[in-house]
Amino acid sequence: HTHGISLQNGAVPGERGKQDKSVKRGNWGNQIEFVLTSVGYAVGLGNVWRFPYLCYRNGGGAFMFPYFIMLVFCGIPLFFMELSFGQFASQGCLGVWRVSPMFKGVGYGMMVVSTYIGIYYNVVICIAFYYFFVSMTRVLPWTYCSNPWNTPDCTGVLDGNLSSRAALNLTHLLNATQKRTSPSEEYWRRYVLNLSDDIGNLGEVRLPLLGCLGVSWVVVFLCLIKGVKSSGKVVYFTATFPYVVLTILFVRGITLEGALTGIMYYLTPQWDKILNAKVWGDAASQIFYSLGCAWGGLITMASYNKFHNNCYRDSIIISITNCATSVYAGFVIFSILGFMANHLGVDVSKVADHGPGLAFVAYPEALTLLPISPLWSILFFFMLILLGLGTQFCLLETLVTAIVDEVGNEWIIRRKTFVTLGVAVAGFLLGVPLTTQAGIYWLLLMDNYAASFSLVVISCIMCVAIMYIYGHRNYFKDIEMMLGFPPPLFFQICWRFISPAIIFFILVFTVIQYRPISYNDYVYPTWAISIGFLMALSSVICIPIYAIYKVCRSEGDTLLERLKNATKASKDWGPALPEHRSGRYAPAFSPSTESHLEVQPLQPEKGQSEAAAASPVQGSNGSAHSQDSRL
């Protein structure tokens, strides 16, 4: 019957069509869909592909210390802030900035960041798809050194004992261990990527990867074809199944010989590293990166919640789940690295390739040692695909929701599917250069620059805008109106002082400690690093540009008046549905009675519940929930 209402509403001329916004805009089917989607969004490839690698690079267990400090003082508070912000206004990352129109540039910055991440994230998923498809064989193609792409330096784990073959010549043996490359590494670099020697030397497009990129974009599009209505159903599988696979691999991993060595390497702290600002910077950017703060996705997902949903509880559940998954995945990865190191008789630190190669080199190689290895390989890459897709859904939905909410008329809301298709096609075309022979260089460049410290700047400005420009008292009142209780004291202090301060210090540290990126032995040329900086800048520059534009367009004789008008909340800021607009958001008397008279006959069955829903807003959290479900 709700569809009937929305069609009738569409027919009402002028402003009245807004009365049933959420019917038009859509909501989550239920609360579990939202939590699972957010878990799928937060738990991405980074948890498997980046966290263990950062831990490994930044002093093992010592990295956990800055990581959890950042989580408690920065991650969870920002997560809660973004969820409550989006849920209160029921708008995407652009529409929420009615709270202070001058800062809408932050929303555009979030869109730019989501665009960059969305482009390269799907390329990683496509490589996982490629490995998934080639794993469907009797013998995994990266098992032996007998393939046309292998070099004389290649030494397979299964090719027989290293020492017996080279025992004749001791110097030869030493050279072999120094130069030793694994078949999986050669498969990755010389066959899958067919890596060129320089970032500027694009070479040819790798057609198998291009095909897989097409597959992954089609999958993402089909899952989002009906917006959150369809993706909400898909996440029941994509957000839960990876845990099944992780557990299977964990049990398999810790039963291997040498697994304990790897886990000790993962957990043994190198405390001297803690004084290095890079470690703190990495911890912070990993928290942002992993929780998805400042990407705009959290605001977007929360905007499809019911108004009285307890997003405080959700934010804590999701953040903790995310970090626990990271640590858990680290055990899975390091048990296998320890096993491999033990097998080769080297230190754990010598085993893994840095960067995404960890997931595409170390893991696949270890899998060749297990009985029925193709099965494990299929499972593992299927898990990577699901982890990536969970994040990719939200990235695409963020862009689409922002566009649709911004245009905001009936016409585009009906054609949301076409907007989704357009964004997906654009994302596919922009991802094509990343499937060339220099693609991995570009991918790592985007990963390091486009999506690291611009996030920090965006978060910082968002905190300041909401807490200081809009005003913390106003915001706490909004949350109380929505949840039935104000945010706990710890969060109030974090939002106002601690989180912005931490973010600011990280920013300063990073500038001081900056080192240009490299990939294995390859050092990036200056022009490539400049492009990286331009990508990082392109998202942040939206903020001042839009602010200047807005101040110029505001009324006022003096600059101060203009600034006041540009930062003042616009008239349509507040809860989206009229039945939730109570207190200082209550409309002026005459239009409200008028609109109620007109709406009542349209929705006879909804009239009573609407009246009931208006009363418990001030009540306790429980009553608000029961009203919501009845509505």
Disulfide bonds with the S-S distance in Angstrom:
Cys145-Cys154 1.84
